[in-house]
Amino acid sequence: MDRPWPTKVSGNLSLRRTPWQIHRAVVFALIMREMKTRFGAKKFGYFWGFLQPMLFLLIFWVMISLALRGSRSGTGLDFRMYLLTGFLPYGLFRTIVNSSMNAYTANQGLFSYRQVKPIDTLVSRCIVECIVNLFGFVFLGFVAMALGFGSPVHDMLLLMWTLFLLVWFSFCLGLFFSVIGTFSETFPNVVSVLLTPLFWLSGVMIPITSLPEKYQSWLFFNPLLHFMELIRVAYFEGYYSPLASYGYITCWTIGFSFLGLWLYTRLKNRIILSL
């Protein structure tokens, strides 16, 4: 275990910070650095940084409004709300995983400081992505209600718990991928390619109920589909998805938690040396 680091140099070093206090200070500094790097370099950078995740969905909303004129998705939901509760959560998952895989190389100069650990860079990027994407989720939810086709959240606590599990699952999967990607230059490219079909197989845009029943059970091996369906169960009153399971996504989350943390712990020194 790392020794506590002194907060300041004085006649005696009795005043020390605990590892947890050091970790918090490092993560906060990395968050500020990440926000400034991504959004602070341009005029209105923060405004566009928060608006960017919503623009693509807004385009879809306009197109669907003109084409379907309020038609339902086949699940009894307005298609625009179906997109909202699938596109933004999946975007949160994708951005956390993608940003995790290049977090080490983007911050390699900081690892010369003993207080900064590789995992701190992943934690800070995950928090930034959560702030940006969850802001978009809340904002567009209010916009939908103001325009008359949205609805209040049915079970807020259940929705928050499901989103928390999704963030934790994404972080642990990103941690696992980031370790492998450090030692394989082609691995991040493979993951990026796999995320494209995963978008269409996770119920983001296409309702699973519109597919033949014999394929539905196979698609539910995908944990992301469970996340998308359970988010809608919590968001919409009366929405029901009999194959979606909290036990299933919890098992996947716990599994990647142990796997990602174990692999990182075993190889963390080699990660720093390889950069």
Buried (B, 14 or more C-beta within 10 A) or exposed (E): EEEBBEEEEEEEEEEEBEEEEBBEBBBEBBBEBBBEEBBEEEEEBBEEBBBEBBEEBEEBBEEBBEEEEEEEBEBEBBBBBBBBBBBBBBBBBBBBBBBBBBBBEEBBEBBEEEBBBBBBBBBBBBBBBBBBBBBBBEBBBEBBEEEEBBBEBBBEEBBEBBBEBBBBBBBBBBBBBBBBBBEEEEBBEEBEEEBEEBBEBBBBBBBBEEEEEEEBEEBBEBBBBBBBBBBBBBBBEEBEBEEBBBEBBBEBBEEBBEBBBEBBEEBBEEBBEEE
